[in-house]
Amino acid sequence: MKKYVLALDEGTTSARAILFDKKSNIVSMAQHEIKQIYPHPGWVEQDPMDIYANQYAALTECIAKSGISADEIAAVGITNQRETVILWDKNTGRPVYNAIVWQCRRTSDICEALEAAGHGEYIRKTTGLRIDPYFSGTKIKWILDHVEGVKEKVLAGEVLAGTVDTWLIWKLTDGKVFVTDCTNASRTMLCNIHTGEWDPFLLDLLDIPKEILPEIKSSSEIYGTFECMGAELPVAGIAGDQQSALFGQTCFQAGEAKNTYGTGCFLLAHTGERAVQSQHGLLTTVAAGEKGRPIEYALEGSVFVGGAVIRWLRDELKLIHEASDSEYFARKVKDSAGVYLVPAFSGLGAPIWDMHARGTIFGLTAGTGKNHIIRAALESIAYQTEDVIAAMNADVALMNGENKSEAISILKVDGGASANDLLMQMQSDFSSITVRSSANPETTAAGAAFLAGLAVGFFADRKELKSLSATRKNFEPCMSESERRERLDGWHRAIAACRKFSESKEENT
């Protein structure tokens, strides 16, 4: 009898495996860190073999720790860091270059050339995306153009390309299955999100042969099987991490929204079967759905540096020993004493989209202490998220004729930093909304498990999944509107000054 579903959660900094039972309780978990590689300023890479090795180790460790038999697992779902891209030799199974990670900014010149050539509007309408190094397509082009011998291998039919989900499934199935799902495809800047197919014009524009790309499937169907610990396990769910979290939070209807506080912050609001074109700097993306259903969509705002700013405080500034220490020290001061930290380490994401901006700290005085800087770092996460919420509400207002009842009033949250109650209260105050923290801290993995379980009948339907959702804590706004506006005004002045500084640097170079 099948009693469990397994999620493989391959994130930016770690590969995890989480085993869920029928009630979506976590039965077992294993995690292995993934090393980041920084060859040049603004470049971020990972070793694809390291990604696979750590994910497979987490998979087998999770099952071994649980004490169950592998043949009790109904299905496996995969969720992954999006936009990170890998090219590999299909004969040897070896990568031709390191994985280029979603944070990497090396393709800025390619993006600027595309924008200058007037392709921005076509790309926005076709893919739902803005031209930015964030997305996978220009990363593939960079490898094809810059890595010696790769173009020749492509012409010989020896190279495959894909996002991390595609790489993992290809490796797990010994090269038998070469697929991606619609959510990951929608983040490549190569996919027509209205048809669910690779776009011929964009492939030609970036000189990427369609033959090296995987087949696009739904997020919930049986793609293939692989042998593990004596059992044949079906891979039956795939979703990019943020769409997986949206599904794991059971945001299935238009207007339901979630924010994941991970390395970055990613706010998605479901828009049903309507692909809403943002007028305020957001992205239109494909939401995870089951085979046979119409394509569903979401509006998305991506904050490049969320929890990563806390890791920066720990690893680079040495202001804290553990990430969890940030709340303790931030509570030692009543506010940031006018200090604003803009963590634009990899540029600014939605709704601004400034690839040249770099991190800055404003408002320092002789009385500024480390606790003020730590608090300002936490506040920066909430400020950036509020900017996305404001943009999302503005788009909803345009779509619904200023119908305020359609604005986001409840934000479901998950991810590591969502356990920081001070940050969640800041978010509620700065955004003036209810923040609802999930009782299940692993909603991203749960989404992958739900998608896989639906495909094999382990879960009956979305109604059953809704019944499994539980709340850890609600946070209600308690800041006055005048203070809220004053704080946000200071933040926006800091953003403007940061961009002006970076703009001057670009002009001088």
Secondary structure, DSSP 8 states (H G I E B T S, - for coil): ---EEEEEEE-SSEEEEEEEETT--EEEEEEEE---B-SSTT--EE-HHHHHHHHHHHHHHHHHHHT--GGGEEEEEEEE-SS-EEEEETTT--BSS-EE-TT--TTHHHHHHHHHTT-HHHHHHHHS--S-TTSHHHHHHHHHHHSTTHHHHHHTT-EEEEEHHHHHHHHHTTTS--EEEHHHHTTTT-EETTTTEE-HHHHHHTT--GGGS-EEE-SEEEEEEEEETTEEEEEEEEEEHHHHHHHHTT--STT-EEEEESSSEEEEEE-TT-----SSS-EEEEE--BTTS--EEEEEEEES-STHHHHHHHHTS---SSTTHHHHHHTTSSS-TT-EEE--TT-B-TTT-BTT---EEE---TT--HHHHHHHHHHHHHHHHHHHHHHHHHHHHHHHTS-GGGS--EEEEESGGGG-HHHHHHHHHHHTSEEEEES-S-HHHHHHHHHHHHHHTSS--HHHHHHT--EEEEE---S-HHHHHHHHHHHHHHHHHHHHHHHHHHHH-
